[in-house]
């Protein structure tokens, strides 16, 4: 059974030795898995999915999607809550404070501070 492990490993510029060490297996075992002469066990598949931040289905060529929709939703909800909090703080500021804050952020990021109104 072919997998995407070699492709994922190369994307991270890792040698077989380096990846094997991180996963707690020997390089020969990883080589056999990458060549398709051996199958990874379930625990190793889970470790690989976590390490590469992809789904097990993606590793096993059962899906072209790297991440499950649940991951995107969870990640986006985390950011939405954080942004909602920041917006709440911003809304409590006076117009002058908002303008000053906006100009400060723009100067920190080195971007044009022309505010679209």
C-alpha positions in Angstrom: 0.0 0.0 0.0 1.4 3.3 -1.0 1.2 6.3 1.3 2.1 10.0 1.1 4.6 9.8 4.0 7.6 10.3 1.7 6.0 13.3 0.1 5.1 14.9 3.4 8.6 14.2 4.8 10.2 15.8 1.8 8.0 18.9 2.2 9.4 19.4 5.6 13.0 18.8 4.4 13.4 15.9 6.7 15.6 12.8 6.1 14.2 9.4 6.9 16.6 9.2 9.8 15.3 12.5 11.3 11.6 11.6 10.8 12.2 8.2 12.2 13.9 9.6 15.3 11.0 12.0 15.9 8.5 9.2 15.6 10.5 6.8 17.8 11.0 4.2 15.1 14.1 3.1 13.2 15.0 4.4 9.8 14.8 0.9 8.2 11.1 0.6 9.3 10.3 4.0 7.9 12.0 3.1 4.6 9.9 0.0 4.2 6.8 2.0 4.9 7.7 4.6 2.4 8.5 2.0 -0.2 5.2 0.2 0.4 6.7 -3.1 1.6 5.5 -2.6 5.1 2.4 -1.0 6.6 2.4 1.5 9.4 0.4 0.5 12.5 -2.5 2.5 13.7 -0.5 4.3 16.4 2.1 5.3 13.9 -0.5 6.6 11.5 -2.0 8.7 14.3 1.5 10.0 15.1 2.2 10.8 11.5 -1.1 12.6 11.1 -0.4 14.8 14.1 3.1 15.5 13.1 2.3 16.5 9.5 -1.1 18.0 10.6 -3.0 16.0 8.0 -5.7 13.4 8.2 -5.0 9.7 8.2 -7.1 9.4 5.0 -4.7 11.8 3.3 -1.7 9.8 4.4 -3.3 6.6 3.0 -4.3 8.2 -0.3 -8.0 7.9 0.6 -8.5 11.6 0.3 -7.1 14.6 -1.5 -8.0 16.9 1.4 -5.2 17.3 3.8 -7.3 18.4 6.7 -10.7 17.5 7.9 -13.5 20.1 7.9 -13.7 19.8 11.7 -10.1 21.0 12.0 -10.9 24.1 9.9 -14.0 24.8 11.9 -12.2 24.4 15.2 -9.3 26.6 14.1 -11.6 29.3 12.6 -13.8 29.3 15.8 -10.7 29.9 17.9 -9.7 32.9 15.7 -13.2 34.2 15.5 -13.5 34.3 19.3 -10.2 36.1 19.6 -11.2 38.6 16.9 -14.6 39.2 18.5 -12.9 40.1 21.8 -10.6 42.5 20.0 -13.5 44.1 18.2 -15.4 44.5 21.5 -12.4 46.3 23.0 -12.1 48.5 19.8 -15.8 49.4 19.9 -15.4 50.7 23.5 -12.8 53.2 22.4 -13.6 56.8 21.5 -13.3 57.8 17.8 -10.0 59.5 18.5 -8.7 56.4 20.3 -9.8 54.2 17.4 -8.1 56.5 14.9 -4.9 56.6 17.0 -5.0 52.8 17.5 -5.5 52.3 13.8 -2.6 54.6 12.9 -0.4 52.9 15.5 -1.1 49.4 14.0 -0.4 50.7 10.5 2.9 52.2 11.5 3.9 49.0 13.3 3.1 47.0 10.1 4.6 49.6 7.8 1.4 49.9 5.8 -0.5 52.9 4.4 -2.7 54.3 7.2 -5.4 55.8 4.9 -8.5 54.8 6.7 -11.4 53.7 4.4 -14.5 55.4 5.7 
